[in-house]
Amino acid sequence: MYTIEMAYARMRELQDLANRSGAHQPATAERQAPKTKADRTVRGRKR
């Protein structure tokens, strides 16, 4: 039988795993940062 306590324990395990894996990848947060207006204007100009 699968109880609510077992489900809660599994959820906590998955959350801990996600938090640990995210802590080892600080560069992904920088890559996903929203672009500024200056970034869009520079990219649009081709000479």
Contacts in CASP RR format, 6 or more apart in sequence:
PFRMAT RR
TARGET T0000
AUTHOR 0000-0000-0000
METHOD contacts of the structure
MODEL  1
MYTIEMAYARMRELQDLANRSGAHQPATAERQAPKTKADRTVRGRKR
22 28 0 8 1.000
END
